[in-house]
Amino acid sequence: MIFAKKLSEARKAKSMTRKELADKVMRSQSAIKSWELGRHVPPENIQRKIEQILELPSGALSVDYDQGASDIMLRLNLAVTTLEGMEKKKVLVLLESLIDILEE
C-alpha cells in the first residue's frame, strides 16, 4: 500500500480531520491533502511525527512497511529481552547469522 493511502486510512481510523492532523504536525491542511492524494510525500521526520500522533508503529507509513514482519520482530524482541547470560548471547548470534544469510 502506498504512503498516501496508508496516511488517509490511518487518519480516518483515528476520526481525525485533515485540519486536526495539520495542526498537530504544524503543516497546512493543503499539505495533508497533497500527501493523501499522493502528490507529495512529507520528509521522513514528519512521517515519524505523524506515526506518533496516529499511534502507529515506527515505519508504518513507509511504502515498504510490512505489518507481519513488524509483529514478528516485536515478539522476537520481547522474547529475547527475557533471556539472560549465555542463552541470550547464543540467540543473538543465531539471529545475526540469519540476517547475514538473508542479506546475501
N, C-alpha and C positions, 0 to 999 in steps of 0.2 A: 504494500500500500504506500502511496506517495505521501510526502510530508503534508501537502495541502489537505488531503482527505483525513489524515490522522489528526491534524490540528482541529479541523472543523468538528469531527466526531467527538474528540475529547472535550472540547469546549462545550458542545451541546450536552454531553453526558453530565457535565457539572452544572447544567442550567445557567450558564454564564453567557451574557451578551458579548458581542464584539467590543462594545464600548467598555464594559467592565474589565475585560481582559486587557484592552488597550491601556486603560488607566493603571492597571497593576504592573504592566511591563514598561510603562512610560513611553508609549508609542501612540500613533494616531489610530483611530478606528479604521481609516482607509488602509493603513499598513496591515492591520489584521485581515481585512477583506482581501487585500492583494495576496497575502500569504495563503489564505484559504482557497483562493481561486487559482493558485499555482503560478501566479505571475512573477512572484519573487519568493525567496527563501531568506528568513532572517539569519543574522550571524549566529554562530554556534553558542555564544554566551547568552543570547536572547532565547534560543531554543531551550537551553538548560533552565533558564528562569521560568519559561512557560511550563516546562515539565514540573517544576516545583510548585508553581501556582495551581496547576491542574492535578497535582498529586499523582504524577506518573513516574514510573521508574526512569532513572537516568538513561538517556539514549532512546527512549520510547518513540520519540518523534522522528528519529533518524530513518532515512529511506531503507537502510539495511537492517533495522532492528528486528530481532527475532524473539517474540514473546516466549516461545517454548524454550529456546536456549537460555534466555534470561531466567526463567523459572528454575531450570535445572542448575544454573550457576548459583543462584541464591540458595537452593537446597544444599548444594555441594559446599558452599562457603559455611553455611550453618553447621553442617556435619563436621567439617574439618576443624572448626573452632572448638568443638567439644573434645577433640583429641589432645593428647599430651605427649611430650617427650619423643621417644624414638618412633612411636606409632604415627604421630603427626608428621615427623620428618620423612618416613617411608611413603606415606600417602602423597606428600608434596613432591617427592622425587618421581613417583609414578605419574602424577599429573603433569609435571614438567616434561617427562618423556612422551606422554601422549600428545601434548601440544607440539613438541618437536616433530613428531610423526605427521601430525595434521598440517604443519606448515611446510612440509617437504613438497 
